[in-house]
Structures are given as structure tokens and as C-alpha cells.
Amino acid sequence: SLTSHSIMKVKLAAQVLSCTVGSVMEAYGPEEAQETARFIKLVDRFFDCLNVRHLDEAHRKRKPDLRAYTEVEDVRFAFLETVFLQYLQDWKLSVDQRIGYTRLEKQKMFLTHQTYRGIIMTVKAFIAVTKYLLQNGVTYVLSNKFCQDPIEEHFGRHRWMGRTHDNPNIRQFGHQENSIRMQRDLSLMIQPRGNVTRQQN
């Protein structure tokens, strides 16, 4: 399916943009590969900071960036804002200041505008929300819980049910929503098969 294909591509990207690949490239690559190695290691840390799933994951995988957020002054907030975002800003500035290139050529040397703005919004919103939660009684925060995949999957089901009709009215949307809810309720009654487990409570 389209969803599983997209997940596979994300998994492959995560394997390439990993600390292991960056470290190997840094140790054995040529001089011109050093900046690429730095980029890969920064992206790996960025992924880890925003992908904390479990309380024991950091210990299990021996990656401190995967520990749950429990303090308002967490050092990862500083990394995300003053290191990672600053790196992207410096990269963009260096491209903008290049002489002898057209605007279109410069666009190919950096992230798309939407991706760049999206990363900035994601980082700033995540930091603000996490600090707010920790300051208002939440014991810990798992950053993966802010993932938008479930929302995308839900509305992907609506698009699939609508087929070529991509502008449903409120009645059609309600009918589709009820169908999706019924499918979900029925699926919970069946013992799942695959890479998930169900708790009795």
C-alpha cells in the first residue's frame, strides 16, 4: 500500500541519516565529505530529540537523546534551537550570499522553503508545548506522541473512501467517519496480527 511504501522510505532515510553513517564518513571519508558527515549527525540528533517513544528507550539503545523529557531546562532544547536551527540558518545564508548563481540554482542548494519553515515551526512549537506541559504538572513528555502520522492516516482513509470525489459535503464526510469508526471498533474485537501487541487493560 501507499502508506507502507512511505513508511519504508522513511525507515531507509533514517538508516542513512544516522550517527553511525556520519561517524564512518567522518573517520574514513575525504576532506570534502566532512560537512556532509556533520549534517548527517545533526539530523540524527534532530530525529532522536523528536522521536522519543518509551521511558527506557534511551537506556536500551544507549542514546541519551531518546530519554523522556522531564526538565524545563533540558539541554536538548538548546541543541534544537541554538545548534540545529542555527546550522540551517547559516546554510541558507551562505547559499543566499553566493555570487554567479540564478535564483533557481540557489533553490536547489538548500531545502525547499516549505520544509525549512516547517522545521522551524516544528522545533519552536515542540519546545513551547513541552515546557508548558512540564510546568503544569506533567511528569514526563514523549516527543513521538506529537507525531502527525495518525492524523494523516485517518484523513488518508477519507480520501481513499471518497475515491475521485475529493470535496465531500458534511453529510458525506459524516457517513465516511462513521464507517471508519465502525471498522476501528470491529478491529479492536479481533486479536491483532503483526508487529503490535495489545494490553489487557
C-alpha positions in Angstrom: 0.0 0.0 0.0 1.0 3.7 -0.3 1.2 4.0 3.5 3.6 1.1 3.9 5.7 2.2 1.0 6.0 5.7 2.6 7.0 4.2 5.9 9.6 2.1 4.2 11.2 5.1 2.5 11.2 7.0 5.9 12.9 4.0 7.5 15.6 3.9 4.8 16.2 7.6 5.2 16.6 7.2 8.9 19.2 4.5 8.4 21.2 6.7 6.0 20.9 9.8 8.1 22.3 8.0 11.2 25.1 8.8 13.6 26.8 5.5 12.5 26.9 6.6 8.9 28.1 10.1 9.9 30.8 8.8 12.1 32.2 6.4 9.5 32.1 9.2 6.9 33.9 11.5 9.3 36.6 8.9 10.1 37.2 7.4 6.7 35.8 9.9 4.2 37.7 12.6 2.2 38.0 16.1 3.4 35.1 17.3 1.3 32.8 14.8 3.0 33.3 16.3 6.5 30.5 18.8 6.2 28.1 16.0 4.9 29.1 13.9 7.9 28.3 16.8 10.2 24.9 17.3 8.6 24.1 13.6 8.9 25.0 13.6 12.6 22.9 16.8 13.3 19.9 15.3 11.5 20.3 12.1 13.5 20.2 14.0 16.8 17.2 16.0 15.5 15.3 12.8 14.7 16.1 11.4 18.2 15.0 14.5 20.0 11.6 14.5 18.3 11.1 10.7 18.3 11.2 9.7 22.0 8.8 6.7 22.2 9.4 4.9 25.6 10.8 5.7 29.0 13.5 3.0 28.7 14.4 3.6 25.1 17.5 5.7 25.8 19.0 3.1 28.1 18.1 0.2 25.7 19.6 1.9 22.6 22.4 3.8 24.6 21.3 7.1 23.0 20.8 9.9 25.6 18.7 12.0 23.2 16.0 9.3 23.4 15.3 9.8 27.1 11.9 11.2 28.1 11.7 15.0 28.7 11.4 15.7 32.4 13.0 19.1 32.9 12.2 22.6 31.5 15.9 23.3 31.1 16.6 20.2 29.1 19.9 20.5 27.1 18.1 19.2 24.0 16.1 22.3 23.8 19.3 24.3 23.4 20.6 21.9 20.8 17.4 22.2 18.7 17.3 26.0 18.8 20.9 27.2 19.0 22.7 24.4 17.2 20.3 22.7 14.7 18.2 25.7 13.7 21.3 27.9 13.6 23.0 25.4 11.3 20.1 25.6 8.9 20.1 29.3 9.1 23.8 29.6 8.4 23.4 27.2 5.5 20.6 29.2 4.0 22.6 32.5 4.4 25.7 31.0 2.7 23.5 30.0 -0.3 21.8 33.4 -0.5 25.2 35.2 -0.5 26.7 33.1 -3.3 27.5 35.1 -6.4 27.1 34.0 -10.0 24.0 31.7 -9.5 20.5 32.2 -10.5 17.6 32.2 -8.0 16.5 28.8 -9.3 20.0 27.3 -9.0 20.2 28.6 -5.4 16.9 27.0 -4.5 18.5 23.6 -5.5 21.3 24.2 -3.0 19.0 24.3 0.1 15.9 22.8 1.5 12.6 23.9 0.0 11.0 26.9 1.6 8.1 24.8 2.9 10.5 22.3 4.5 12.7 25.0 6.1 9.7 26.9 7.6 8.1 23.6 8.7 11.2 22.5 10.6 11.4 25.9 12.3 7.7 25.8 13.3 8.0 22.2 14.5 11.0 22.8 16.7 9.7 26.0 18.3 6.2 24.6 18.8 7.5 21.4 20.3 9.8 23.2 22.7 7.0 25.6 23.8 4.4 22.8 24.3 6.8 20.5 26.1 7.9 23.3 28.5 4.3 24.2 29.1 3.3 20.6 30.0 6.3 20.2 32.3 5.5 23.4 34.1 1.9 22.4 34.6 2.0 19.1 36.3 3.1 16.6 33.5 5.8 14.3 34.9 7.4 13.5 31.5 6.9 14.0 27.8 7.5 11.5 25.0 8.0 13.6 21.9 6.9 10.8 19.5 3.3 11.3 20.8 3.2 14.6 18.9 3.6 12.7 15.6 1.0 13.6 13.0 1.1 10.2 11.3 -2.2 9.0 12.9 -4.0 12.2 11.6 -2.5 11.7 8.1 -3.6 8.1 8.1 -7.1 9.0 9.3 -7.7 11.6 6.5 -5.9 9.2 4.1 -8.8 6.8 4.8 -11.3 9.5 4.0 -9.5 10.2 0.7 -9.5 6.5 -0.2 -13.2 6.2 0.6 -14.0 9.2 -1.5 -12.1 8.0 -4.5 -12.2 10.6 -7.2 -14.7 12.7 -5.2 -12.2 14.8 -3.1 -14.6 17.5 -1.9 -17.3 15.8 0.2 -20.1 17.7 1.9 -20.7 17.4 5.7 -23.2 14.6 5.2 -20.8 12.5 3.1 -17.9 13.2 5.5 -20.1 12.1 8.4 -21.0 8.9 6.7 -17.3 8.1 5.9 -16.4 9.0 9.5 -19.0 6.6 10.9 -17.7 3.8 8.6 -14.1 4.4 9.8 -15.2 4.3 13.4 -17.2 1.1 12.8 -14.1 -0.6 11.2 -11.9 0.5 14.1 -14.4 -0.8 16.7 -14.6 -4.2 14.9 -10.8 -4.4 14.5 -10.4 -4.0 18.3 -12.5 -7.0 18.9 -10.2 -9.2 16.7 -6.8 -10.4 18.0 -4.3 -8.3 16.0 -1.6 -9.9 14.0 1.7 -8.2 13.1 4.3 -6.2 14.9 1.9 -4.8 17.6 0.8 -6.2 21.0 -2.4 -5.5 22.9 -2.5 -5.0 26.7 -5.4 -6.5 28.6 -6.2 -3.2 30.4 
